[in-house]
Amino acid sequence: MGKPCPMPLLMLKKALKNSSGHSLLLKSSDPHSQQDVSRYCQIHQLDFQLSKISESEFHYLIES
């Protein structure tokens, strides 16, 4: 939260390296993260679920 893109995506990449086989919850306040994180997950064939909590809060549940 509070970090502009591409920081949420970079933090996700780092977390994925350390959490093979686990679920991750990424929280972002940047609306551009919707496109960046979704595209990244699709390219890397990761299952994810996006929840829009408010206009400035997005949660991504990612299965690695």
SVG drawing of the C-alpha trace seen along z (x, -y; Angstrom):
<svg xmlns="http://www.w3.org/2000/svg" viewBox="-15 -6 28 32">
<polyline fill="none" stroke="black" stroke-width="0.4" points="0.0,0.0 1.2,-3.5 3.7,-2.5 3.2,-3.5 3.7,-1.0 5.9,0.8 6.7,1.3 3.7,3.6 4.8,5.8 8.4,5.9 7.4,6.8 5.2,9.6 8.1,11.0 10.4,11.0 7.7,12.7 7.1,15.4 10.8,16.3 10.5,17.1 7.1,18.7 6.8,21.6 3.6,23.5 1.9,20.9 -0.8,18.3 0.2,14.6 -1.9,11.6 -0.8,8.4 -2.4,5.2 -2.0,2.1 -3.3,-1.4 -2.2,-2.1 -5.1,-1.6 -2.5,-0.8 -1.6,2.3 -4.8,3.9 -3.4,4.1 0.3,4.8 -0.4,7.6 -3.1,9.2 -0.9,9.3 2.1,10.6 0.0,13.4 -1.5,14.3 2.0,14.4 3.4,16.6 0.2,18.8 -0.5,17.9 -4.0,18.2 -5.1,14.9 -8.2,13.2 -8.6,9.5 -10.8,7.8 -11.4,4.1 -11.9,3.0 -12.3,-0.7 -11.3,-3.2 -7.8,-3.2 -7.4,0.3 -6.9,3.5 -6.2,7.0 -4.7,9.8 -4.8,13.4 -2.1,15.2 -1.5,18.9 2.1,19.8"/>
</svg>
